[in-house]
Amino acid sequence: MAEHPLTREDIEKALADVKDPETGRGALQQQQIRDVQVTGDVASLTLAMTTHSAPLWDDTQKAVEATLRKAFPQLSTVKVTRAVHQRPAQQLGEVGVPAKSVIAVGSGKGGVGKSTIATILALGLKRAGCRVGLMDADVYGPSIPHLLGAQGSPNIQPNRIEPIMVNGMPVISMGFLVPRDQPAVWRGPMLHQIITQFLRDTQWGELDYLIIDMPPGTGDVALSLSQLLPLTGAVVVCTPQDVALLDAVKAVAMFRKVNIPVLGMVENMSGFVCPDCQKRYDIFGRGGAQREAEQLQVPFLGEVPINIHLREHGDAGTTLLSLEDPVVGPYLEKISWRLAKQLAESAATDPPKPPLPVL
């Protein structure tokens, strides 16, 4: 008996369970799988995804192709053309931040490379194709401008701050407003006002991600953020040794206390690979953050080894080039990918409600 020829309806039925990584809802139902055609043993379609999901575009496309090849082994060719699906960001909280995801990067103590990881995370998402903003909330020790090699002063008008643009990414920091040799001596209420102004008045444009570099420790800024807007979650940075992990546990507890989900932990300064002999030396130990993450039931986003080029690029203000380093670059890119993957898995488990129609 002749085999039934494949139809567009057959292809769409096979792809009914494909999820949009951003929302966790069916991609077919949201018209993100479209232009489905079948000609003989060749199937083609357009897969449209948002820039918020840019780190996962390759994975999603491969999953679609694998699904069709498994369901229809008679297909000789599966053509998937990618397109950008436009989905505007809603304004978040009382400050109206136009972002889909707001991620705080914190640590229980200073000196663990928190600002470097926050910068790398922002740059990694931007490089993948996401629209990203970076806010330096470490007002007492702002280091983001130095790590990015960014200079200048933002144009400040009443209720309007024009951020410094770094490779197309809007950045705001007290480092742009206060001379390097002058300390910031402020109490809690002043900090709250500064954080509010940075969030509310900065002309961010429409963002997929706003990455916020937090001050070290467990202070007022986290409480201010939790009051001003709904954060998507936090990433906690620590080093492998026990004394640093003690403070990292406190940071996780702090975020949970103010109802900010912890999206994952990053282990920085995790081992040193000798460039001469390729032998690894675990100077501060290894795997402590991963073990602690498992005990706290927090995702582990990855490790970053001690690397001289990462330090050199940070000192020179060329942190972006660290992503291209053959040794440390793959470690850094995995952190952005795993964060995006974690958000996609959360959305698939508990899809957000569709936005209400504007009347």
C-alpha positions, -999 to 999 in steps of 0.1 A, spaced: 0 0 0 14 34 -9 26 56 20 4 85 28 22 117 16 32 141 43 11 173 47 16 206 65 -9 194 91 14 164 98 44 187 104 25 210 126 11 182 147 46 168 153 58 202 164 28 209 187 49 204 219 78 227 209 81 255 235 91 291 230 121 294 253 111 328 265 75 321 275 73 284 279 42 284 258 37 265 225 57 281 197 31 269 171 2 285 189 21 318 191 27 317 154 65 313 159 65 282 137 51 293 103 55 290 66 53 252 69 56 235 35 61 200 23 73 191 -12 79 154 -16 105 144 9 115 180 17 100 199 46 106 236 53 95 261 78 103 294 95 112 294 132 108 328 148 123 335 182 128 366 203 161 381 210 156 373 247 162 337 237 192 344 214 216 322 234 192 292 228 185 298 191 208 270 179 195 246 205 159 252 196 165 250 159 183 216 163 155 204 185 129 212 158 150 195 132 156 164 153 119 162 162 109 161 125 136 137 115 125 113 142 88 116 135 93 114 97 124 93 87 113 95 51 123 131 49 155 136 31 158 173 39 145 195 67 150 232 61 145 256 91 149 293 84 153 315 115 135 348 120 132 373 149 99 373 166 90 407 180 76 407 215 78 440 233 90 443 269 65 455 295 75 482 320 84 466 353 76 479 388 69 514 400 100 526 383 89 513 349 120 496 337 114 484 301 131 450 304 119 414 302 144 400 327 162 419 355 191 399 369 210 409 401 246 397 404 257 396 440 282 380 464 285 376 501 318 394 503 341 415 481 371 403 462 355 373 445 352 388 410 315 397 412 318 428 390 339 409 364 312 381 362 284 407 360 302 424 331 310 391 314 273 380 318 261 412 302 286 411 274 279 374 267 242 379 264 248 410 242 272 390 220 246 362 216 221 387 202 202 399 232 194 436 240 212 442 273 217 470 298 242 470 326 236 489 358 264 493 384 247 494 418 280 491 437 280 528 445 308 526 470 332 507 447 320 511 411 343 492 388 321 485 358 334 517 339 370 505 343 362 469 332 346 482 301 371 509 294 342 534 294 347 571 301 326 602 300 297 617 320 261 608 312 238 637 302 215 643 332 183 662 328 153 664 351 139 628 352 162 617 324 196 602 324 213 593 291 235 563 298 270 558 284 268 534 254 295 507 252 294 487 220 257 495 217 250 485 254 236 512 278 256 514 310 251 535 341 274 537 371 284 561 399 318 557 384 306 581 356 294 607 382 320 607 410 357 614 405 379 583 409 397 597 439 366 607 459 347 582 481 309 580 482 298 585 519 261 579 520 235 564 543 207 540 534 181 566 523 206 582 499 214 548 484 177 541 479 173 574 460 203 567 438 191 532 429 156 546 422 170 573 399 192 548 380 163 525 374 135 550 367 153 578 349 179 561 328 169 559 291 175 522 288 155 517 256 137 483 253 158 456 269 157 418 270 180 418 301 190 444 326 221 431 345 226 448 379 260 446 396 253 446 433 274 458 462 291 430 481 276 417 513 240 418 524 230 455 526 203 480 517 205 478 479 189 443 477 160 455 498 156 486 476 155 466 445 129 442 459 107 471 466 111 489 433 105 462 408 100 424 404 135 410 398 136 379 377 163 365 400 199 367 413 232 351 404 256 346 433 294 346 427 319 331 450 353 314 451 358 277 460 373 280 495 351 274 526 355 309 540 340 324 508 313 299 507 301 308 542 294 343 529 279 331 497 253 311 517 244 343 534 239 360 501 216 332 489 196 336 522 194 373 518 180 371 483 155 345 494 145 366 523 135 395 501 117 372 477 143 373 449 147 339 433 183 326 431 189 316 395 223 301 401 258 302 415 291 308 397 325 296 410 352 321 401 389 316 404 383 279 401 418 264 395 447 276 375 460 258 344 497 264 339 503 277 303 537 259 302 528 224 313 490 224 312 488 211 347 459 223 368 465 237 403 434 242 425 448 272 444 416 280 463 402 244 460 376 233 435 340 224 433 330 241 466 304 263 449 289 234 430 285 213 462 270 242 480 246 249 452 234 213 453 228 215 491 209 248 487 190 234 457 203 262 435 214 257 399 252 258 392 259 280 363 296 272 359 332 278 369 357 303 357 394 294 361 421 318 372 434 333 340 460 359 334 443 371 302 410 377 320 429 398 345 448 417 319 416 425 299 399 437 330 427 460 339 429 473 303 392 479 300 389 453 272 368 427 291 349 419 259 380 403 244 380 377 273 351 360 255 373 354 226 402 339 246 407 303 236 413 292 272 388 311 294 363 321 267 344 288 265 339 289 303 325 324 302 301 317 273 287 287 291 276 310 320 254 331 297 240 300 280 232 282 312 215 313 326 193 315 295 186 278 297 176 281 334 152 309 326 137 288 297 133 257 320 115 279 346 92 293 319 84 258 306 76 246 341 55 277 350 47 297 319 39 334 326 5 346 319 1 364 285 -1 401 288 -35 416 290 -48 433 259 -47 471 259 -82 485 259 
